[in-house]
Amino acid sequence: MFEDKNDTILAKWLAGELTTEEQAEFESSPEFLEYQQIVQGMDQFKAPNFNTTSLKSKVLAKINERSKSKVIRLRPLHYVVGMAASIVLIIGIFFNEVSYSTSFGEQFTVTLPDGSVVELNAGTTLAHERFFWKNNKTVNLRGEAFFKVTKGEGFKVETESGTVSVLGTEFNVRTRTANFSLTCYEGKVRFETISADKEAILEQGDAIKLIEASTIQKVRINETSPSWIQGKSTFSNVDLNEVIKELEAQYGINIESNALGNVEGFTGSFVHDNLEIALKTVFVPMGIAYEVSEDKKTVFLKIP
């Protein structure tokens, strides 16, 4: 979903064709020094049958190719500088996305280049392009995150269900499998489905849920922040399968049942720091018995 215009600017930098404004912005980025060191390393590297001019040509060509997005954890620069076989790979990493991901039961706070803060819930991935943020304030989200966006134009959150457009606000986006919900805690946001045939404007206290990827259901809320930030997941009249997906994300477990089907109308919550209490809170009131495996990785539901 990200545009590749930044790659063109980087190619222009290598070719010495940046404008004064573009050059100043690039040199002020935190990665500029490291990137410059990589290129210098390419100039200085010498080995039998190794052509640095040819390598630079390959790098320039690679810049203009669209790379597939993937979650990468960057290693310190000194692990790879000076290794000829790794230089092209390093350049590719610098040109591609910066990605952040959380595992089961983990939360993580990300500060974006404009000062916007994103708190990631468990089992979540956030990605954005590495350079020239002010020209493309777009992030890709899978999972759930709470956003505190600084004032300004052009901030967007892209998901598999659609796009959230923002103007200085606080909001929560949940996108796990087929479940998408958006809650606005401050300011105003606009949501447009992936097919661009439906949209909704949300102000403070508004929340929406996407039903079967085609119907937008709007409700009002009283909370000032999502409950998961305080270590608890809360639901109101949702399908039990949605609750099960969140239990799996928070505790790294697999919940199995051969006869669950769609159980609608669950209202309640569960804590994130005690699996036994969480399971009892969700299943006992519904009359659903369960059994936990010895390694506590699988929960078998026993439907009456």
C-alpha positions in Angstrom: 0.0 0.0 0.0 3.0 2.3 0.5 4.1 4.5 -2.4 7.6 4.1 -3.8 8.3 7.8 -4.3 10.8 7.8 -1.4 12.9 5.2 -3.2 13.1 7.6 -6.2 14.4 10.4 -3.9 17.0 8.1 -2.5 18.1 7.2 -6.0 18.4 10.8 -6.8 20.6 11.3 -3.7 22.9 8.6 -4.8 23.0 10.3 -8.3 23.5 13.8 -6.8 20.2 15.0 -8.2 18.4 16.1 -5.0 17.0 19.7 -4.7 18.3 21.8 -1.9 15.2 21.2 0.1 15.2 17.5 -0.4 19.0 17.3 0.4 18.4 19.2 3.7 15.5 17.0 4.7 17.5 13.8 3.9 20.6 15.0 5.8 18.5 15.8 8.9 17.1 12.2 9.1 18.5 10.0 11.9 19.6 7.3 9.5 21.6 9.6 7.1 24.9 9.1 8.8 24.6 5.3 8.8 23.5 5.3 5.2 26.4 7.5 4.2 28.7 5.1 6.0 27.4 2.2 3.9 27.9 4.0 0.7 31.4 4.9 1.8 32.1 1.3 2.6 31.0 0.4 -0.9 33.5 2.8 -2.3 36.4 1.5 -0.1 35.7 -2.2 -0.4 38.3 -4.1 -2.5 38.3 -7.8 -3.3 39.2 -10.0 -6.2 36.6 -9.8 -9.1 34.5 -7.3 -7.1 33.3 -4.2 -9.0 32.0 -1.5 -6.7 30.7 0.6 -9.7 28.7 -2.4 -10.9 27.4 -2.9 -7.3 26.2 0.7 -7.1 24.4 0.2 -10.4 22.7 -2.8 -9.1 21.7 -0.9 -5.9 20.3 1.9 -8.0 18.3 -0.6 -10.0 17.1 -2.3 -6.8 15.9 1.0 -5.4 13.3 1.3 -8.2 12.0 -2.2 -7.7 9.0 -2.7 -5.4 10.0 -4.9 -2.5 7.6 -7.1 -0.6 6.8 -5.8 2.9 8.0 -8.0 5.8 8.6 -7.5 9.5 12.3 -7.1 10.1 14.3 -6.5 13.2 17.3 -4.3 12.4 20.7 -5.3 13.7 23.3 -2.7 14.7 25.2 -1.4 11.6 28.6 -2.9 12.6 27.3 -6.4 12.2 27.2 -6.0 8.5 29.3 -3.1 7.2 32.3 -4.3 5.3 30.7 -7.6 4.1 30.4 -7.4 0.4 27.7 -10.1 0.1 25.5 -8.2 2.6 25.8 -4.7 1.3 22.9 -4.9 -1.2 20.8 -6.5 1.5 21.5 -3.7 3.9 20.7 -1.1 1.3 17.4 -2.8 0.7 16.6 -2.8 4.4 17.2 1.0 4.6 15.0 1.6 1.6 12.1 -0.5 2.8 9.8 -0.2 5.8 10.5 0.1 9.5 8.4 -2.5 11.2 7.5 -3.0 14.9 5.8 -6.2 16.2 4.6 -7.5 19.5 4.3 -11.1 20.5 1.7 -12.8 22.7 0.8 -10.9 25.8 3.3 -8.1 24.9 2.7 -4.4 24.5 5.0 -1.8 23.0 5.1 2.0 22.5 6.2 3.5 19.2 7.1 7.1 18.6 6.7 8.1 15.0 8.9 10.8 13.3 6.3 13.6 13.8 6.0 12.8 17.5 2.8 10.8 17.2 2.7 7.9 19.7 1.3 4.5 19.0 0.7 1.9 21.7 0.7 -1.7 20.2 -1.5 -4.4 21.8 -0.4 -8.0 21.8 0.0 -9.8 18.4 0.3 -6.6 16.4 2.5 -5.3 13.6 2.9 -1.6 12.6 5.0 -0.6 9.6 5.9 2.7 7.8 8.4 3.9 5.2 11.8 4.8 6.7 12.4 8.2 5.1 10.5 11.4 4.2 7.8 11.0 6.7 6.2 14.4 6.1 5.5 13.4 2.5 3.8 10.1 3.4 2.3 9.9 6.9 0.9 6.5 6.3 1.2 3.4 8.5 0.1 -0.2 8.0 -1.5 -2.0 10.9 -2.3 -5.6 11.6 -3.7 -6.3 15.1 -4.7 -3.5 17.5 -3.2 -0.2 18.4 -4.0 3.1 20.3 -3.0 6.2 18.4 -2.2 9.7 19.8 -1.6 11.7 16.7 0.0 15.1 16.6 -1.8 17.9 14.8 -1.3 18.1 11.1 -2.7 16.8 7.9 -2.2 13.6 6.0 -1.9 10.9 8.7 -3.5 7.6 7.6 -3.8 4.1 9.0 -4.2 1.4 6.4 -5.7 -2.0 7.3 -7.0 -4.9 5.4 -10.5 -3.6 6.0 -10.0 0.0 5.0 -8.3 3.3 5.7 -8.5 5.6 8.7 -7.8 9.3 8.0 -6.8 11.5 10.9 -6.5 15.2 12.0 -4.8 15.4 15.4 -6.7 12.9 17.6 -6.7 9.8 19.9 -8.3 6.7 18.6 -8.1 2.9 18.8 -8.0 0.6 15.7 -8.6 -3.2 16.1 -8.1 -5.4 13.0 -7.7 -9.1 13.8 -8.7 -11.5 11.0 -12.2 -10.5 9.9 -12.9 -8.3 12.9 -12.5 -4.5 12.5 -13.5 -1.8 14.9 -12.5 1.8 15.4 -13.1 4.0 18.4 -12.5 7.8 18.6 -11.5 9.2 22.0 -10.6 12.7 20.9 -10.8 14.8 17.8 -12.2 13.4 14.5 -11.4 10.5 12.2 -12.8 9.2 8.9 -13.0 5.5 7.9 -13.4 4.3 4.4 -13.8 0.6 3.5 -11.2 -1.1 1.4 -13.6 -1.1 -1.6 -14.2 2.7 -1.0 -18.0 2.2 -1.2 -18.8 3.0 2.4 -17.4 5.6 4.9 -18.1 6.9 8.4 -17.1 10.1 10.2 -16.3 9.6 13.9 -16.0 12.2 16.6 -15.2 11.9 20.3 -17.2 9.1 21.9 -18.1 7.4 18.6 -17.2 3.8 17.7 -17.9 1.6 14.7 -17.7 -2.0 13.9 -17.5 -3.5 10.4 -20.0 -6.3 9.9 -19.2 -8.9 7.3 -16.8 -6.4 5.6 -19.8 -4.4 4.2 -22.0 -3.0 7.0 -20.8 -0.2 9.3 -22.4 -0.4 12.8 -22.0 2.8 14.9 -22.4 3.1 18.7 -21.5 5.5 21.4 -19.0 4.9 24.2 -18.2 6.5 27.6 -14.6 5.4 28.0 -11.7 7.8 27.6 -9.1 5.1 26.6 -9.1 1.4 25.6 -9.2 -1.0 28.5 -6.4 -3.2 27.1 -3.9 -0.4 28.0 -4.8 -1.1 31.7 -4.3 -4.9 31.2 -7.9 -5.9 30.5 -9.9 -6.7 27.4 -13.5 -5.6 27.4 -16.3 -6.5 25.0 -19.9 -5.5 24.5 -22.4 -7.7 22.7 -19.8 -9.4 20.4 -19.4 -12.9 18.9 -17.6 -15.2 21.3 -15.1 -16.1 18.5 -13.9 -12.5 18.7 -13.2 -12.9 22.5 -11.5 -16.3 21.8 -9.1 -14.6 19.2 -8.2 -12.0 21.8 -7.5 -14.7 24.5 -5.2 -16.4 22.1 -3.4 -13.2 21.3 -2.9 -12.2 24.9 -1.8 -15.6 26.3 -0.2 -17.3 23.3 -2.6 -20.3 23.5 -4.8 -22.2 21.0 -8.4 -22.7 21.9 -10.1 -25.7 20.2 -13.7 -26.7 19.9 -15.5 -28.8 17.3 -19.0 -27.5 18.0 -18.7 -23.8 19.0 -20.2 -22.2 15.9 -21.3 -18.5 16.3 -22.2 -17.6 19.8 -23.3 -14.0 19.8 -24.0 -11.5 22.5 -21.0 -11.8 24.8 -20.6 -8.9 27.1 -17.8 -8.9 29.7 -14.0 -8.7 30.1 -10.9 -10.7 31.0 -7.5 -9.8 32.6 -4.2 -10.2 30.8 -2.1 -11.5 33.7 -3.8 -14.7 34.9 -4.9 -17.3 32.4 -7.1 -19.3 34.8 -9.0 -16.3 35.9 -9.4 -15.1 32.3 -10.8 -18.5 31.2 -13.2 -18.6 34.1 -14.4 -15.1 33.5 -15.2 -15.8 29.9 -16.5 -19.4 29.8 -18.1 -20.2 33.2 -20.9 -17.6 32.9 -21.8 -19.0 29.5 -21.9 -22.6 30.8 -19.0 -23.7 28.7 -16.6 -26.2 30.4 -13.0 -26.3 29.4 -9.8 -28.2 29.9 -6.2 -26.8 29.8 -3.4 -29.0 28.5 -0.4 -29.7 30.7 1.9 -27.3 28.9 -0.9 -24.6 29.1 -0.7 -24.0 25.4 -4.0 -25.5 24.4 -7.5 -25.0 25.8 -10.2 -27.6 24.9 -13.8 -26.3 25.1 -16.5 -28.7 26.0 -19.8 -27.5 24.5 -22.9 -28.8 26.4 
